[in-house]
Amino acid sequence: MKKLRVAVLGTGAFAEACHVPGLHSHPDAEVIVLCGRNATRTRAMADRLGVPEISLDYAQVCARKDIDAITIATPNVAHARQAKAAFAAGKHVLCEKPLGMNVHEAIEMVQDAERTHAIHQVAFTYRYLYGVQELKRRLLKGDIGEPYHVRVQYASWEGVKPDSRIGFREKRDCAGAGILYDVGSHLFDLIGFIIGPIESVAGSTLLIPRERIDHRTGVPAQVETDDIASAWFVCRDGIQGHLFASRATPNSGDKAYIEVVGREGALRASLSRGSVDMLRASRSTRPAWEPVPLPEEASTGRPHCLRTMMWSFVDACFRGRLNSNVDASFYDGLAVQRAMEAVQESACRPQWIALEGGVGCHVPDE
C-alpha cells in the first residue's frame, strides 16, 4: 500500500510532541519534510525525529508533487495563508486550532477547502478522549435525562508564574487572542460536539498587565493577550451554560472538565491530551461523583489523544472523508471562531446592570 506522504509546517513544541511522532507512528504514513523559519532549529528537530528533509519555504513545500498532505502547527497568524497554499496545490490539510485569527479568515479557509475535494480537519484534541466520547454516548442514550445546563472549565496558574515567558500566544499580532483562542477554542468545540450548535453568546475577557521575558529575544516585554475568558451561552432547545478559561487562577482539583447536567443526573468528563481521561456521574439521590467505567486504554497516563488524532487524519485521507462521529472539519472550526468572536464583541460593549446603592445592605439610622 502506498504511504501517505506528509509535510509538517511548524517547529514548535506541539509539532514535536504530536504532529511528527503521531504521523510517524501510523504504518501507512511518513513525514518527508519539516518546514520551519530557522534552519538550525528545523534541522535539529528533524534529526531528533527522523525527518529526512527540511525547508524554510512553506509555499514551495505545499507545491511539491511528492507530498499528499500538510499539517499546520504554526502560530495562528500563519494558518490562513498556509492552508490556502496547501489547498491550491490539492493537498489534504490538518490545521491546529484556532482555525484563523478571526471569522473573516475562517470563512475564507472554509471556502478554499470547499473548492477542493481534499480532507480538511481541525486539531480539536479533546474529542478523542474516551471520557468525552462516553459522555456523549450516554447523553444521547438518555442516561441523565433531558439536559439543561453545561459547564466547561480550564483553570491554571501557568500564565502568571514568575518564570513564565512570552511566546506567540502572548502577542496579539501573532495569536489574535490569548487563553480565549488557545483553550477557549477547545472548550467551545466540545459544546458543539456534545450538545449541538451554540445559538447565542455573551462574555468577557481579562488581561492582567505585566512584563515577562520574551523567549526569542531575551528582552522583557508586555503580555498583550487575555488571561481569563468567561462566556455564557445558549444552545439548541434552550440548554444554557457557562465557559471559563484561565491561565491566571487556581483550580479546585479538576484542571479542566466538561459537565452536563440533566433532569436525572450529571456527567463530568476530564479534559487533557489523554494523560487524565475520566468520566464521573452524580445524581440528586447520590450526589458524590462516582467513576464511570472506560476502556483500559483511558487509564495508561499517557497522552493517547495525540496519536489517535493524527491517525484519524491519515485514515481520513485514505478513506476520502472524515469520521463524522468524532473528527472536526473546517466547518466546526468556523463555528468555534464565530463563538469566540462573539465573546470578544460582547466584552467590548458589556451590558452591565447597575445596582442602586451598591451590593451592600444599608441599615437606616433609627
Summary of the structure (lengths in Angstrom):
residues: 366
radius of gyration: 21.6
end to end distance: 90.5
largest distance: 90.5
contacts: 1253
relative contact order: 0.16
helix: 37%
strand: 26%
